[in-house]
Amino acid sequence: MKPDTVALDARAFGTAAGTIAGVIVIVCSAAVAIAPDATTAFAGYVVHVDLSGFTRTLDWGSFFSGLVFWAFGTGLVFATAGTLYNRFSGHVPASRRADVAVDGPR
């Protein structure tokens, strides 16, 4: 393990990112339900595209499927990124440290 880098808890990193993505989906869905035209106009300004011709379908099924997709998808991507970070930075997972003593190698 390299002393100048910090190990990342990939599961916690993925869980935090998935939770934040879920909150964003909830806020975005609420904005679409309350003010669909304003939300579409705002999204169009953000991506520099005229979205006024698109229809928005927001029902309970699309809300929950979007929530699950974005929360778990984002969590999986960030957990994978954390795992790869640990691997590329030279950190060894705790499950593979059986041969290293708690106070360091002997």
N, C-alpha and C positions, 0 to 999 in steps of 0.2 A: 504494500500500500504506500502510495506517495504521500509524504508528510505535508506537501504544499497544496493539496486539494482536499475538498470536503466531500464525504460520501453523501449521496442524496437518497432519501427514503422514497423509492419509486412508487410504492403503494400510496403513501401519503400525498405525494406530488400529484399522482393521477386522481386521487379522491378529491383533492382541493380543486383541481382544474375541472373535473366533472361537475362538482357542486356549483362552481361559478358559471359554467356553461348552462346548467339547469336553471339558475336564477335569471340569466340573460334570456333564455327561451321564454320563461314566464313573463318577464317584463315586456319583451317584444310582442308576445301574443296578446297581452293586455292592451298594449298600444294599438295593435291592429284591431282588436275588438272595440275599443273606445273611439278611435279616430282613424279609420282605415285610409282615407284619402290623404290625410296629413302624414301618416306613417309611410305610405307609399312615396309621397313627394320627398320626404326626408331621405328615405333609402335611395331614391333616384339621385338626389344631390350627392350622397356619399359615394356612390359608384359611377357617377357621371353618365347616367343612362336614363332615358325617359321610360319610366315604368308605368305611366298612367294607363296604358292599354292592357295591362295585365289584370286578370281577376284574382282576387284573394279568396281562398276558401279556408275558413277557419271554423272547424267544428271540434267537438270533444275528441274524436278519433285522430284528427290531424294534430291537435294540440298534444295529446299523450304520446303519439308516435314520434313527433318531433322532439318532445322532451326526453324520451328514452334514447332516441338515436343520438341527439347532440350530447346529452350528459354522459352516456356510456361510451360513445365514440371518442369524445374529447378525453375522458378519463383514460381510455385504453391507449390513445396516442401519447398522452403525457406520461403515463406509467412506462410505456415502451421507451420513450425518450430518456426518462430517468434511469432505466436499466442500461440503456446503451451508454449514457454518460458515465455511469459507474464503471462499466466494462472498459470504455476507451480511456478513462482517467486512471485505470489501474487498481481500482478498488475491488476487493474480494468480498463476495456475499458472506454473511455470517454463517450460512449453512456449509460453506466450504472452508472455514477457518479452524477446523478441528486440530490441525497440526501446529497452530500458532498459539502460544500461551497468551493469557490476558495481558500480561505486562510486556509483550513483544517476543520476537523469536529469540531462541537461546543459542 
